[in-house]
Amino acid sequence: MTDTNYIKIYTGNFIIVQQIFQRLEKIGIIAVIKDESEFGRLAGFGASVPGQQEVFVHEKELDKATPIIEQVRIAMSSH
């Protein structure tokens, strides 16, 4: 995702990434999830950190997306 208008806002496990993705979708933000471990597995290579996914949003939506990340982090730390 280099040389694009998308910015990485989170890296973490599948469950948290899905929560973030769904919450972003509810407010009209279409996020992109990148999973290097899955790409590597399909290509026959290993990944440095299996199970870690990255969430990207368009730079114009960063201000709206950032509070969602914080809400999910707070919710996950309270469990």
N, C-alpha and C positions, 0 to 999 in steps of 0.2 A: 504494500500500500504506500509505497514511496511516490513522491511527485504527484500527489492528488490533493484534493481539498478535504480529505477525511483525516480525523485526528483520533488516535487511540485514547480511550478514556478509562479503560479497565482491562486488567489481565487477571484471570482467576479460573476457578473450576466451573464445570458445566452447569451445575445447579444455580450458582450465583449469577452466572452469565445469562441464563435463561430468565431469571427473575428481572434482571436489568433490562433485557431485551423486551420482555412483556410490558414492563412499566413504561419504557420509552415509547413503545407502540401505542399505548393508551393515550399518550399526549401528542400523537401524530409524528413522532420521530422514527424514521426507518433506519435502524442501526445495521451495521455489517459485522458479522461474527467471523473471525478468522481462527482456524484451528490447525496450527502447523503440525501437530502430532498426527492428525487424521490425513493431512496431505502427505506427510512422510510415510505413513503406513501404506497408503494407497500406491505410493511410488516405490515402495520397497526399502525405504530408509527409516531409521529410528529418529526419535525426537529428543531434544535435550531435556525437556520437562514435559513428560506425557500428561495429557489431561488438561493442560492449560490452554484456555481460549482467550482471544482478545476481542474487545468490543470497540468499534469505530463509529463515529458519527460525523456528519458533515460539519465543517468549521462554523457555519452559520447557525447551527443548532447547539453548539457547545454550551452556551449559557443556560439553555433550557435543560440540557442533559446532565450537567454537573450536579444539581441538587438530587436527582434520581440516584446517582451513584452513592451519595452521602446517605440518603434514606435507606438504601439497601445495606450499606455497611453497618449503619446503626442497628438496623433490624437484626442482622446476622450476629452482631457482637452481643446482643441482649439475650441470645438463646444459649 
